Amino acid sequence: MFRRDEKAVSPVIGVILMVAITVILAAVIASFVFGMGSNVKKTYVVSATASQQGSDIVITYQGGPDHQSVDYINVTSPCTNSTTNPTVGSSLTCTGSGTSGRDHVVVTATFLDGTTQVILDTYV
């Protein structure tokens, strides 16, 4: 049956769990009070696509729900170019290597609040 020295196990575990919950709660509250959670930037939803057509690379701006917040986009590929106030569906054609999978294309969008976000990073 039960021994007298085993009855204290359950209360000790309960106290340890209560202390752990209190410490975790204090850490979460402290992070909000001291502003550790305020450095998170907004993630915008816009996109672009890239495809290879012969030796040319065609980069198409697809837009998205946050399209109105885009100031300009910058394309880094075999040719570097930037477009101010891009329209949805607009395309940029660059001359690539002509070999599929060898051209690295990176498209970044700069938004009206000054933040920059990569919207495409691929090989075509």
C-alpha positions as CSV (number, residue, x, y, z in Angstrom):
1,M,0.0,0.0,0.0
2,F,1.2,3.6,0.7
3,R,4.1,4.5,2.7
4,R,4.2,7.6,4.8
5,D,7.3,9.0,3.1
6,E,5.7,9.1,-0.4
7,K,2.9,11.5,0.5
8,A,5.1,14.6,0.1
9,V,5.9,14.0,-3.6
10,S,2.7,15.5,-5.0
11,P,2.8,18.8,-3.0
12,V,6.5,19.3,-3.9
13,I,5.8,18.9,-7.7
14,G,2.8,21.3,-7.3
15,V,5.0,23.9,-5.7
16,I,7.7,23.6,-8.4
17,L,5.1,24.0,-11.2
18,M,3.6,27.1,-9.5
19,V,7.1,28.7,-9.3
20,A,7.8,27.8,-12.9
21,I,4.5,29.4,-14.1
22,T,5.2,32.5,-12.0
23,V,8.7,32.9,-13.5
24,I,7.4,32.5,-17.1
25,L,4.6,35.0,-16.5
26,A,7.0,37.5,-15.0
27,A,9.3,37.2,-18.0
28,V,6.4,37.8,-20.5
29,I,5.2,40.8,-18.6
30,A,8.7,42.2,-18.3
31,S,9.3,41.9,-22.0
32,F,6.2,44.0,-22.7
33,V,6.9,46.6,-20.0
34,F,10.5,47.1,-21.1
35,G,9.6,47.3,-24.8
36,M,11.3,44.1,-26.0
37,G,8.3,43.2,-28.1
38,S,8.1,46.6,-29.8
39,N,11.0,46.1,-32.2
40,V,8.9,43.8,-34.5
41,K,8.4,45.3,-37.9
42,K,5.3,44.9,-40.1
43,T,5.7,42.3,-42.8
44,Y,4.1,43.4,-46.1
45,V,2.5,41.1,-48.5
46,V,3.6,41.7,-52.1
47,S,5.3,39.5,-54.6
48,A,7.2,39.2,-57.9
49,T,8.0,36.3,-60.2
50,A,10.9,35.6,-62.5
51,S,11.0,33.3,-65.5
52,Q,13.5,32.6,-68.2
53,Q,12.5,33.0,-71.9
54,G,15.4,32.0,-74.1
55,S,18.4,34.0,-72.8
56,D,16.2,36.7,-71.3
57,I,15.0,36.9,-67.7
58,V,11.5,38.4,-67.3
59,I,10.7,39.7,-63.8
60,T,7.0,40.5,-63.2
61,Y,5.7,42.5,-60.3
62,Q,2.6,40.7,-59.0
63,G,1.5,43.2,-56.3
64,G,-0.5,42.0,-53.4
65,P,-2.7,43.3,-50.5
66,D,0.0,45.9,-49.5
67,H,0.6,47.1,-53.1
68,Q,-0.3,50.7,-52.2
69,S,2.5,50.8,-49.6
70,V,5.3,50.1,-52.1
71,D,7.5,53.1,-52.9
72,Y,9.8,51.3,-55.4
73,I,11.2,47.9,-56.2
74,N,14.9,47.1,-56.9
75,V,15.9,44.1,-59.0
76,T,19.4,42.6,-58.7
77,S,20.2,40.0,-61.3
78,P,22.5,40.0,-64.3
79,C,21.1,43.5,-64.8
80,T,20.4,45.8,-61.9
81,N,17.4,48.1,-62.2
82,S,14.9,49.9,-60.0
83,T,11.3,51.0,-60.7
84,T,9.5,53.7,-58.8
85,N,5.7,53.2,-58.2
86,P,5.5,49.8,-59.9
87,T,2.2,48.8,-61.4
88,V,0.7,45.4,-60.9
89,G,1.6,43.2,-63.9
90,S,4.5,45.4,-65.0
91,S,7.6,43.5,-66.3
92,L,11.3,44.1,-66.6
93,T,13.4,42.1,-69.2
94,C,17.1,41.4,-68.6
95,T,19.6,39.4,-70.6
96,G,20.7,36.4,-68.6
97,S,23.2,33.6,-69.1
98,G,20.8,31.6,-71.3
99,T,21.3,28.5,-69.0
100,S,18.4,27.6,-66.8
101,G,19.1,27.7,-63.1
102,R,22.3,29.8,-63.3
103,D,21.0,33.4,-62.9
104,H,20.3,34.6,-59.4
105,V,17.5,37.1,-59.2
106,V,16.7,39.1,-56.0
107,V,13.8,41.6,-55.9
108,T,13.5,43.9,-53.0
109,A,10.6,46.3,-52.3
110,T,11.1,49.6,-50.4
111,F,7.9,50.8,-48.7
112,L,6.6,54.2,-47.8
113,D,7.6,53.8,-44.2
114,G,11.3,53.3,-45.3
115,T,11.5,49.6,-44.6
116,T,12.9,47.2,-47.2
117,Q,11.8,43.6,-47.7
118,V,13.0,40.9,-50.1
119,I,10.0,39.8,-52.1
120,L,11.8,37.3,-54.5
121,D,15.0,35.4,-54.2
122,T,15.4,32.7,-56.8
123,Y,17.5,31.2,-59.5
124,V,16.2,31.1,-63.1
